């Protein structure tokens, strides 16, 4: 929607958007430049932005904590940890299967 269309229909657009029936993309010179959204949509976007910022901060802290470790060593450590966890999972599954077999009536 162009800015002039939005201006002329603002009241009805706000009503439609606030009832969460629609989102309005506003264009200038045929390019999207803004959006009219409900407050609920805005709150969701803010929450998503905050979550992304928390995750990026966590990644940055991890990067800083391992700044002196060569990337190859980190990759190898990750491979080793995954292998260890998979082995533990396989052992647990085998133990569970053996328990099931032992409980079967003869």
matplotlib code that plots the C-alpha trace (Angstrom):
import matplotlib.pyplot as plt

x = [0.0, 1.3, 1.7, -1.2, -3.5, -2.5, -3.1, -6.6, -7.5, -5.6, -8.5, -9.9, -6.4, -5.7, -8.9, -8.1, -4.5, -5.4, -7.9, -5.0, -6.8, -4.0, -0.6, -0.1, 3.1, 3.7, 5.5, 7.3, 8.2, 7.1, 9.5, 8.4, 9.6, 7.4, 4.7, 1.6, 1.2, -0.7, 0.8, 0.8, 2.9, 5.3, 5.6, 6.4, 9.1, 10.6, 10.7, 12.3, 14.9, 15.7, 16.0, 18.3, 20.4, 20.7, 21.8, 24.3, 25.7, 26.1, 27.9, 30.2, 30.9, 31.8, 34.0, 35.8, 36.2, 37.9, 39.8, 43.1, 42.1, 42.8, 39.6, 40.9, 41.1, 37.6, 36.3, 38.1, 36.8, 33.2, 33.6, 35.0, 32.1, 29.5, 31.1, 31.1, 27.4, 26.4, 28.3, 26.5, 23.1, 23.9, 24.9, 21.7, 19.6, 21.4, 20.9, 17.2, 16.8, 18.5, 16.1, 13.1, 14.4, 15.0, 11.4, 9.8, 8.1, 9.7]
y = [0.0, 3.5, 6.1, 8.1, 5.0, 4.4, 8.0, 8.0, 4.7, 4.9, 4.6, 1.4, -0.1, 0.4, -1.3, -4.2, -4.5, -4.2, -7.0, -9.1, -9.7, -8.2, -6.6, -3.6, -3.2, 0.5, 1.3, 4.4, 4.6, 0.9, -0.2, -1.6, 0.9, 0.2, -2.0, -1.4, -4.3, -5.1, -4.5, -8.3, -8.7, -6.0, -7.7, -10.9, -9.2, -7.6, -10.9, -12.6, -9.8, -10.1, -13.9, -13.5, -11.0, -13.4, -16.2, -14.0, -12.9, -16.6, -17.3, -14.3, -15.5, -18.9, -17.4, -15.4, -18.3, -20.4, -17.6, -19.2, -22.7, -23.5, -24.1, -27.6, -28.6, -27.3, -29.3, -32.5, -32.0, -31.7, -34.8, -36.7, -35.5, -36.5, -39.9, -40.3, -39.3, -41.7, -44.5, -43.8, -43.7, -47.0, -48.6, -47.4, -48.8, -52.1, -52.2, -51.4, -54.1, -56.7, -55.7, -56.2, -59.6, -60.7, -59.7, -61.8, -64.9, -68.1]
z = [0.0, -0.8, 1.9, 0.5, 0.5, 4.2, 5.1, 3.6, 5.2, 8.4, 10.8, 9.1, 8.7, 12.4, 13.3, 11.0, 12.2, 15.9, 15.6, 14.2, 10.9, 8.8, 8.5, 6.2, 4.2, 3.4, 0.2, -1.0, -4.7, -5.0, -2.3, 1.1, 3.7, 6.8, 8.3, 10.3, 12.8, 15.9, 19.3, 19.8, 16.7, 18.0, 21.3, 19.6, 17.5, 20.6, 22.4, 19.4, 19.2, 22.9, 22.5, 19.6, 21.5, 24.5, 22.1, 20.4, 23.8, 24.8, 21.6, 22.2, 25.7, 24.4, 21.7, 24.3, 26.7, 24.0, 22.2, 22.9, 21.7, 18.1, 16.0, 15.0, 18.7, 19.4, 16.4, 17.6, 21.1, 19.8, 17.7, 20.8, 23.0, 20.4, 20.1, 23.9, 24.2, 21.4, 23.0, 26.3, 24.5, 22.8, 26.1, 27.7, 24.9, 25.1, 28.9, 28.4, 25.8, 28.0, 30.9, 28.6, 27.5, 31.1, 32.1, 29.3, 30.6, 29.5]

ax = plt.figure().add_subplot(projection="3d")
ax.plot(x, y, z, "-o")
ax.set_aspect("equal")
plt.show()
